[in-house]
């Protein structure tokens, strides 16, 4: 059984653990071990999630399978940006599912939930960045209707950036 729930402050520790593991599974080989370790330590710290969960602009959702947390998403509503001129667009900042559950295709269920959430908040579309070497994610987003509209250098450390596609889905 699959459930998707809105995250609250009490979920910060669990999101930190999920975030670290899913990021390492997806991007752990994208930079030096030192750079990845420092990035994960900073960006996926419990205190960072506690801070972000207090901000009303951030919308975190947790994906459960048989009552076990296996993934999460982070949405930010009304975010324009380079190549995203419409201010009523949702930024999908994170959509991660533990690798051992990928075969169940539950990431699609979480993604569909995010799109519905976005539409229910009168958004005109959704955009994201995805690492150019993550072909699985690019294929997933292409099948969902996203188009590449730009590029972005994702900062891992002061000396390492990963090239990303900027992708847009319009409703």
C-alpha positions as protocol buffer text, in pm:
chain_id: "A"
residue {
  index: 1
  type: UNK
  ca { x: 0 y: 0 z: 0 }
}
residue {
  index: 2
  type: UNK
  ca { x: 127 y: 346 z: -94 }
}
residue {
  index: 3
  type: UNK
  ca { x: 60 y: 667 z: 98 }
}
residue {
  index: 4
  type: UNK
  ca { x: 182 y: 1022 z: 39 }
}
residue {
  index: 5
  type: UNK
  ca { x: 178 y: 1262 z: 333 }
}
residue {
  index: 6
  type: UNK
  ca { x: 274 y: 1626 z: 382 }
}
residue {
  index: 7
  type: UNK
  ca { x: 594 y: 1655 z: 584 }
}
residue {
  index: 8
  type: UNK
  ca { x: 608 y: 1856 z: 905 }
}
residue {
  index: 9
  type: UNK
  ca { x: 886 y: 1961 z: 1141 }
}
residue {
  index: 10
  type: UNK
  ca { x: 884 y: 1624 z: 1316 }
}
residue {
  index: 11
  type: UNK
  ca { x: 989 y: 1463 z: 986 }
}
residue {
  index: 12
  type: UNK
  ca { x: 1321 y: 1650 z: 960 }
}
residue {
  index: 13
  type: UNK
  ca { x: 1537 y: 1361 z: 1085 }
}
residue {
  index: 14
  type: UNK
  ca { x: 1370 y: 1109 z: 856 }
}
residue {
  index: 15
  type: UNK
  ca { x: 1395 y: 1346 z: 557 }
}
residue {
  index: 16
  type: UNK
  ca { x: 1762 y: 1399 z: 635 }
}
residue {
  index: 17
  type: UNK
  ca { x: 1826 y: 1025 z: 628 }
}
residue {
  index: 18
  type: UNK
  ca { x: 1619 y: 972 z: 312 }
}
residue {
  index: 19
  type: UNK
  ca { x: 1780 y: 1272 z: 147 }
}
residue {
  index: 20
  type: UNK
  ca { x: 2133 y: 1157 z: 217 }
}
residue {
  index: 21
  type: UNK
  ca { x: 2074 y: 804 z: 94 }
}
residue {
  index: 22
  type: UNK
  ca { x: 1879 y: 894 z: -219 }
}
residue {
  index: 23
  type: UNK
  ca { x: 2123 y: 1171 z: -316 }
}
residue {
  index: 24
  type: UNK
  ca { x: 2419 y: 938 z: -275 }
}
residue {
  index: 25
  type: UNK
  ca { x: 2243 y: 671 z: -482 }
}
residue {
  index: 26
  type: UNK
  ca { x: 2171 y: 917 z: -762 }
}
residue {
  index: 27
  type: UNK
  ca { x: 2470 y: 1151 z: -751 }
}
residue {
  index: 28
  type: UNK
  ca { x: 2732 y: 995 z: -523 }
}
residue {
  index: 29
  type: UNK
  ca { x: 2965 y: 928 z: -815 }
}
residue {
  index: 30
  type: UNK
  ca { x: 2926 y: 1273 z: -973 }
}
residue {
  index: 31
  type: UNK
  ca { x: 3217 y: 1437 z: -790 }
}
residue {
  index: 32
  type: UNK
  ca { x: 3506 y: 1351 z: -559 }
}
residue {
  index: 33
  type: UNK
  ca { x: 3421 y: 1166 z: -241 }
}
residue {
  index: 34
  type: UNK
  ca { x: 3531 y: 1469 z: -36 }
}
residue {
  index: 35
  type: UNK
  ca { x: 3308 y: 1707 z: -231 }
}
residue {
  index: 36
  type: UNK
  ca { x: 3007 y: 1475 z: -212 }
}
residue {
  index: 37
  type: UNK
  ca { x: 3058 y: 1410 z: 159 }
}
residue {
  index: 38
  type: UNK
  ca { x: 3076 y: 1783 z: 236 }
}
residue {
  index: 39
  type: UNK
  ca { x: 2774 y: 1858 z: 17 }
}
residue {
  index: 40
  type: UNK
  ca { x: 2560 y: 1589 z: 179 }
}
residue {
  index: 41
  type: UNK
  ca { x: 2671 y: 1689 z: 529 }
}
residue {
  index: 42
  type: UNK
  ca { x: 2560 y: 2048 z: 466 }
}
residue {
  index: 43
  type: UNK
  ca { x: 2255 y: 2019 z: 239 }
}
residue {
  index: 44
  type: UNK
  ca { x: 2097 y: 1716 z: 406 }
}
residue {
  index: 45
  type: UNK
  ca { x: 2159 y: 1805 z: 770 }
}
residue {
  index: 46
  type: UNK
  ca { x: 1865 y: 1770 z: 1008 }
}
residue {
  index: 47
  type: UNK
  ca { x: 1893 y: 2141 z: 1093 }
}
residue {
  index: 48
  type: UNK
  ca { x: 1864 y: 2228 z: 722 }
}
residue {
  index: 49
  type: UNK
  ca { x: 1541 y: 2031 z: 691 }
}
residue {
  index: 50
  type: UNK
  ca { x: 1408 y: 2186 z: 1012 }
}
residue {
  index: 51
  type: UNK
  ca { x: 1478 y: 2532 z: 869 }
}
residue {
  index: 52
  type: UNK
  ca { x: 1322 y: 2451 z: 530 }
}
residue {
  index: 53
  type: UNK
  ca { x: 1012 y: 2290 z: 681 }
}
residue {
  index: 54
  type: UNK
  ca { x: 941 y: 2613 z: 872 }
}
residue {
  index: 55
  type: UNK
  ca { x: 934 y: 2813 z: 549 }
}
residue {
  index: 56
  type: UNK
  ca { x: 580 y: 2828 z: 410 }
}
residue {
  index: 57
  type: UNK
  ca { x: 711 y: 2847 z: 53 }
}
residue {
  index: 58
  type: UNK
  ca { x: 847 y: 2490 z: 76 }
}
residue {
  index: 59
  type: UNK
  ca { x: 614 y: 2193 z: 34 }
}
residue {
  index: 60
  type: UNK
  ca { x: 762 y: 1856 z: 126 }
}
residue {
  index: 61
  type: UNK
  ca { x: 577 y: 1529 z: 70 }
}
residue {
  index: 62
  type: UNK
  ca { x: 684 y: 1186 z: 190 }
}
residue {
  index: 63
  type: UNK
  ca { x: 616 y: 867 z: -4 }
}
residue {
  index: 64
  type: UNK
  ca { x: 544 y: 560 z: 209 }
}
residue {
  index: 65
  type: UNK
  ca { x: 525 y: 201 z: 89 }
}
residue {
  index: 66
  type: UNK
  ca { x: 375 y: -39 z: 343 }
}
residue {
  index: 67
  type: UNK
  ca { x: 423 y: 231 z: 608 }
}
residue {
  index: 68
  type: UNK
  ca { x: 797 y: 261 z: 531 }
}
residue {
  index: 69
  type: UNK
  ca { x: 923 y: 601 z: 409 }
}
residue {
  index: 70
  type: UNK
  ca { x: 1087 y: 536 z: 73 }
}
residue {
  index: 71
  type: UNK
  ca { x: 1097 y: 875 z: -99 }
}
residue {
  index: 72
  type: UNK
  ca { x: 1009 y: 1240 z: -87 }
}
residue {
  index: 73
  type: UNK
  ca { x: 955 y: 1550 z: -293 }
}
residue {
  index: 74
  type: UNK
  ca { x: 1011 y: 1920 z: -244 }
}
residue {
  index: 75
  type: UNK
  ca { x: 802 y: 2176 z: -431 }
}
residue {
  index: 76
  type: UNK
  ca { x: 824 y: 2554 z: -432 }
}
residue {
  index: 77
  type: UNK
  ca { x: 526 y: 2739 z: -580 }
}
residue {
  index: 78
  type: UNK
  ca { x: 536 y: 3056 z: -791 }
}
residue {
  index: 79
  type: UNK
  ca { x: 900 y: 3039 z: -897 }
}
residue {
  index: 80
  type: UNK
  ca { x: 1010 y: 3204 z: -1218 }
}
residue {
  index: 81
  type: UNK
  ca { x: 1367 y: 3199 z: -1335 }
}
residue {
  index: 82
  type: UNK
  ca { x: 1594 y: 3206 z: -1634 }
}
residue {
  index: 83
  type: UNK
  ca { x: 1394 y: 3051 z: -1922 }
}
residue {
  index: 84
  type: UNK
  ca { x: 1086 y: 3036 z: -1693 }
}
residue {
  index: 85
  type: UNK
  ca { x: 903 y: 3365 z: -1751 }
}
residue {
  index: 86
  type: UNK
  ca { x: 573 y: 3271 z: -1591 }
}
residue {
  index: 87
  type: UNK
  ca { x: 566 y: 3350 z: -1218 }
}
residue {
  index: 88
  type: UNK
  ca { x: 291 y: 3095 z: -1150 }
}
residue {
  index: 89
  type: UNK
  ca { x: 520 y: 2799 z: -1210 }
}
residue {
  index: 90
  type: UNK
  ca { x: 615 y: 2533 z: -956 }
}
residue {
  index: 91
  type: UNK
  ca { x: 979 y: 2441 z: -910 }
}
residue {
  index: 92
  type: UNK
  ca { x: 1028 y: 2071 z: -843 }
}
residue {
  index: 93
  type: UNK
  ca { x: 1345 y: 2090 z: -636 }
}
residue {
  index: 94
  type: UNK
  ca { x: 1358 y: 1727 z: -530 }
}
residue {
  index: 95
  type: UNK
  ca { x: 1193 y: 1402 z: -628 }
}
residue {
  index: 96
  type: UNK
  ca { x: 1376 y: 1104 z: -485 }
}
residue {
  index: 97
  type: UNK
  ca { x: 1289 y: 740 z: -423 }
}
residue {
  index: 98
  type: UNK
  ca { x: 1521 y: 485 z: -265 }
}
residue {
  index: 99
  type: UNK
  ca { x: 1687 y: 279 z: -536 }
}
residue {
  index: 100
  type: UNK
  ca { x: 1565 y: -54 z: -399 }
}
residue {
  index: 101
  type: UNK
  ca { x: 1206 y: 58 z: -471 }
}
residue {
  index: 102
  type: UNK
  ca { x: 1259 y: 191 z: -825 }
}
residue {
  index: 103
  type: UNK
  ca { x: 1120 y: -129 z: -978 }
}
residue {
  index: 104
  type: UNK
  ca { x: 781 y: -56 z: -818 }
}
residue {
  index: 105
  type: UNK
  ca { x: 745 y: 267 z: -1024 }
}
residue {
  index: 106
  type: UNK
  ca { x: 630 y: 459 z: -716 }
}
residue {
  index: 107
  type: UNK
  ca { x: 827 y: 765 z: -822 }
}
residue {
  index: 108
  type: UNK
  ca { x: 561 y: 814 z: -1089 }
}
residue {
  index: 109
  type: UNK
  ca { x: 292 y: 810 z: -820 }
}
residue {
  index: 110
  type: UNK
  ca { x: 479 y: 1073 z: -620 }
}
residue {
  index: 111
  type: UNK
  ca { x: 537 y: 1280 z: -934 }
}
residue {
  index: 112
  type: UNK
  ca { x: 167 y: 1265 z: -1027 }
}
residue {
  index: 113
  type: UNK
  ca { x: 84 y: 1376 z: -674 }
}
residue {
  index: 114
  type: UNK
  ca { x: 319 y: 1674 z: -717 }
}
residue {
  index: 115
  type: UNK
  ca { x: 159 y: 1773 z: -1048 }
}
residue {
  index: 116
  type: UNK
  ca { x: -188 y: 1755 z: -895 }
}
residue {
  index: 117
  type: UNK
  ca { x: -69 y: 1960 z: -596 }
}
residue {
  index: 118
  type: UNK
  ca { x: 77 y: 2218 z: -833 }
}
residue {
  index: 119
  type: UNK
  ca { x: -238 y: 2237 z: -1046 }
}
residue {
  index: 120
  type: UNK
  ca { x: -454 y: 2265 z: -734 }
}
residue {
  index: 121
  type: UNK
  ca { x: -252 y: 2574 z: -644 }
}
residue {
  index: 122
  type: UNK
  ca { x: -329 y: 2738 z: -981 }
}
residue {
  index: 123
  type: UNK
  ca { x: 17 y: 2689 z: -1123 }
}
residue {
  index: 124
  type: UNK
  ca { x: 75 y: 2704 z: -1500 }
}
residue {
  index: 125
  type: UNK
  ca { x: 349 y: 2443 z: -1510 }
}
residue {
  index: 126
  type: UNK
  ca { x: 646 y: 2286 z: -1338 }
}
residue {
  index: 127
  type: UNK
  ca { x: 1019 y: 2314 z: -1390 }
}
residue {
  index: 128
  type: UNK
  ca { x: 1332 y: 2148 z: -1255 }
}
residue {
  index: 129
  type: UNK
  ca { x: 1702 y: 2088 z: -1299 }
}
residue {
  index: 130
  type: UNK
  ca { x: 1836 y: 1740 z: -1365 }
}
residue {
  index: 131
  type: UNK
  ca { x: 2193 y: 1622 z: -1401 }
}
residue {
  index: 132
  type: UNK
  ca { x: 2281 y: 1564 z: -1767 }
}
residue {
  index: 133
  type: UNK
  ca { x: 2428 y: 1223 z: -1685 }
}
residue {
  index: 134
  type: UNK
  ca { x: 2115 y: 1099 z: -1507 }
}
residue {
  index: 135
  type: UNK
  ca { x: 1960 y: 941 z: -1816 }
}
residue {
  index: 136
  type: UNK
  ca { x: 1699 y: 757 z: -1611 }
}
residue {
  index: 137
  type: UNK
  ca { x: 1564 y: 1085 z: -1471 }
}
residue {
  index: 138
  type: UNK
  ca { x: 1581 y: 1261 z: -1807 }
}
residue {
  index: 139
  type: UNK
  ca { x: 1385 y: 978 z: -1969 }
}
residue {
  index: 140
  type: UNK
  ca { x: 1130 y: 986 z: -1686 }
}
residue {
  index: 141
  type: UNK
  ca { x: 1075 y: 1360 z: -1726 }
}
residue {
  index: 142
  type: UNK
  ca { x: 1065 y: 1343 z: -2106 }
}
residue {
  index: 143
  type: UNK
  ca { x: 790 y: 1079 z: -2086 }
}
residue {
  index: 144
  type: UNK
  ca { x: 599 y: 1310 z: -1849 }
}
residue {
  index: 145
  type: UNK
  ca { x: 608 y: 1586 z: -2110 }
}
residue {
  index: 146
  type: UNK
  ca { x: 899 y: 1801 z: -1991 }
}
residue {
  index: 147
  type: UNK
  ca { x: 1112 y: 1980 z: -2250 }
}
residue {
  index: 148
  type: UNK
  ca { x: 1470 y: 2098 z: -2209 }
}
residue {
  index: 149
  type: UNK
  ca { x: 1465 y: 2478 z: -2203 }
}
residue {
  index: 150
  type: UNK
  ca { x: 1810 y: 2562 z: -2073 }
}
residue {
  index: 151
  type: UNK
  ca { x: 2109 y: 2455 z: -1870 }
}
residue {
  index: 152
  type: UNK
  ca { x: 2242 y: 2516 z: -1523 }
}
residue {
  index: 153
  type: UNK
  ca { x: 2567 y: 2442 z: -1339 }
}
residue {
  index: 154
  type: UNK
  ca { x: 2473 y: 2276 z: -1010 }
}
residue {
  index: 155
  type: UNK
  ca { x: 2727 y: 2365 z: -740 }
}
residue {
  index: 156
  type: UNK
  ca { x: 2859 y: 2067 z: -544 }
}
residue {
  index: 157
  type: UNK
  ca { x: 3160 y: 2252 z: -401 }
}
residue {
  index: 158
  type: UNK
  ca { x: 3368 y: 2562 z: -465 }
}
residue {
  index: 159
  type: UNK
  ca { x: 3563 y: 2364 z: -725 }
}
residue {
  index: 160
  type: UNK
  ca { x: 3301 y: 2129 z: -871 }
}
residue {
  index: 161
  type: UNK
  ca { x: 2981 y: 2194 z: -1063 }
}
residue {
  index: 162
  type: UNK
  ca { x: 2762 y: 1934 z: -1232 }
}
residue {
  index: 163
  type: UNK
  ca { x: 2602 y: 2033 z: -1563 }
}
residue {
  index: 164
  type: UNK
  ca { x: 2222 y: 2014 z: -1548 }
}
residue {
  index: 165
  type: UNK
  ca { x: 1937 y: 2043 z: -1794 }
}
residue {
  index: 166
  type: UNK
  ca { x: 1666 y: 2289 z: -1707 }
}
residue {
  index: 167
  type: UNK
  ca { x: 1335 y: 2124 z: -1797 }
}
residue {
  index: 168
  type: UNK
  ca { x: 983 y: 2265 z: -1817 }
}
residue {
  index: 169
  type: UNK
  ca { x: 638 y: 2109 z: -1821 }
}
residue {
  index: 170
  type: UNK
  ca { x: 348 y: 2337 z: -1910 }
}
residue {
  index: 171
  type: UNK
  ca { x: -9 y: 2246 z: -1819 }
}
